[in-house]
Amino acid sequence: MAESYADKNGIYPTLPTADTVVHNSRDPYGINKHFQLDFFNVIAEPDQSAYSFDLLHRASRQVYKYSKLFIYRLLTVIFGLPLMLFWGLIIGAYTFLMIWVLTPIRRLNQSMIAEAGIYVQTISDAVIAPLYRSLGQMWSGIRATISTQQIQSTNQIQV
């Protein structure tokens, strides 16, 4: 079967297959591909006329790399573990609610709406349809014509 344009050009997001996942990566599904914040994505000297000293550039790169790494790891230790506990609890509760509460309620409502639709259709066929058919036959004899003649009134209304 031929691939669609959207599938071929990557418009629809798909999870990678097991053979394309990088097992050593901490982002194996590429969730944060858009989040590129290494030195050259943040600090870019466009042409040679805007270059800083080479020694300064190398030192800046190292300062950026290690300060970013230090702050990231510090914040991860301080806030990351509590946030992961929080998100684990939230997503666990959400999963529980979806599986054990909301999905059965949704299925029950779908069933009840389908059942009610049968009764509404029966009542409509028995009561409403004949009523409107009768009204249609009653008013079907009315004809309207459009005329461009002016009506002359000889009697004036006195107030």
KANORKA-V657447 format. One record per backbone hydrogen bond with DSSP energy under -0.5 kcal/mol. NH is the residue of the N-H (numbers start at 1). CO is the residue of the C=O. E is the energy in kcal/mol with one decimal. If there is no record, write none. Layout:
nh=NH co=CO e=E
nh=NH co=CO e=E
This chain:
nh=8 co=4 e=-2.6
nh=9 co=5 e=-2.1
nh=10 co=7 e=-0.9
nh=11 co=6 e=-2.5
nh=12 co=6 e=-0.7
nh=20 co=17 e=-1.2
nh=21 co=17 e=-0.9
nh=23 co=21 e=-0.7
nh=25 co=22 e=-1.1
nh=30 co=27 e=-1.6
nh=33 co=30 e=-1.2
nh=35 co=32 e=-1.2
nh=36 co=34 e=-1.3
nh=37 co=35 e=-0.8
nh=41 co=38 e=-1.2
nh=42 co=38 e=-1.1
nh=42 co=39 e=-0.7
nh=43 co=39 e=-3.5
nh=44 co=42 e=-0.7
nh=46 co=44 e=-0.8
nh=50 co=47 e=-1.9
nh=51 co=48 e=-1.1
nh=57 co=53 e=-2.6
nh=58 co=54 e=-2.5
nh=59 co=55 e=-2.4
nh=60 co=56 e=-2.8
nh=61 co=57 e=-2.1
nh=62 co=58 e=-2.0
nh=63 co=59 e=-2.7
nh=64 co=60 e=-2.7
nh=65 co=61 e=-2.6
nh=66 co=62 e=-2.6
nh=67 co=63 e=-2.4
nh=68 co=64 e=-2.3
nh=69 co=65 e=-2.0
nh=70 co=66 e=-2.6
nh=71 co=67 e=-2.5
nh=72 co=68 e=-2.4
nh=73 co=69 e=-2.4
nh=74 co=70 e=-2.7
nh=75 co=71 e=-2.8
nh=76 co=72 e=-2.1
nh=77 co=73 e=-2.3
nh=78 co=74 e=-2.5
nh=79 co=75 e=-3.1
nh=80 co=75 e=-1.1
nh=80 co=76 e=-0.7
nh=81 co=76 e=-1.1
nh=83 co=79 e=-2.3
nh=84 co=80 e=-2.6
nh=85 co=81 e=-2.2
nh=86 co=82 e=-2.5
nh=87 co=83 e=-3.3
nh=88 co=84 e=-2.4
nh=89 co=85 e=-2.3
nh=90 co=86 e=-2.6
nh=91 co=87 e=-2.9
nh=92 co=88 e=-2.2
nh=93 co=89 e=-2.6
nh=94 co=90 e=-2.7
nh=95 co=91 e=-2.6
nh=96 co=92 e=-2.4
nh=97 co=93 e=-2.8
nh=98 co=94 e=-2.7
nh=99 co=95 e=-2.5
nh=100 co=96 e=-3.0
nh=101 co=97 e=-1.9
nh=102 co=97 e=-3.0
nh=103 co=98 e=-1.8
nh=105 co=101 e=-1.9
nh=106 co=102 e=-2.7
nh=107 co=103 e=-2.5
nh=108 co=104 e=-2.4
nh=109 co=105 e=-2.6
nh=110 co=106 e=-2.5
nh=111 co=107 e=-2.1
nh=112 co=108 e=-2.6
nh=113 co=109 e=-2.8
nh=114 co=110 e=-2.2
nh=115 co=111 e=-2.3
nh=116 co=112 e=-2.8
nh=117 co=113 e=-2.2
nh=118 co=114 e=-1.2
nh=119 co=115 e=-1.3
nh=120 co=116 e=-2.6
nh=121 co=117 e=-2.3
nh=122 co=118 e=-2.0
nh=123 co=119 e=-2.6
nh=124 co=120 e=-2.5
nh=125 co=121 e=-2.5
nh=126 co=122 e=-2.1
nh=127 co=123 e=-2.7
nh=128 co=123 e=-0.9
nh=129 co=124 e=-2.9
nh=131 co=127 e=-1.5
nh=132 co=128 e=-2.4
nh=133 co=129 e=-2.2
nh=134 co=130 e=-2.5
nh=135 co=131 e=-2.4
nh=136 co=132 e=-2.2
nh=137 co=133 e=-2.1
nh=138 co=134 e=-2.5
nh=139 co=135 e=-2.2
nh=142 co=139 e=-1.1
nh=147 co=145 e=-0.5
nh=152 co=150 e=-0.5
nh=153 co=151 e=-0.6
nh=154 co=152 e=-0.6
nh=158 co=156 e=-0.5
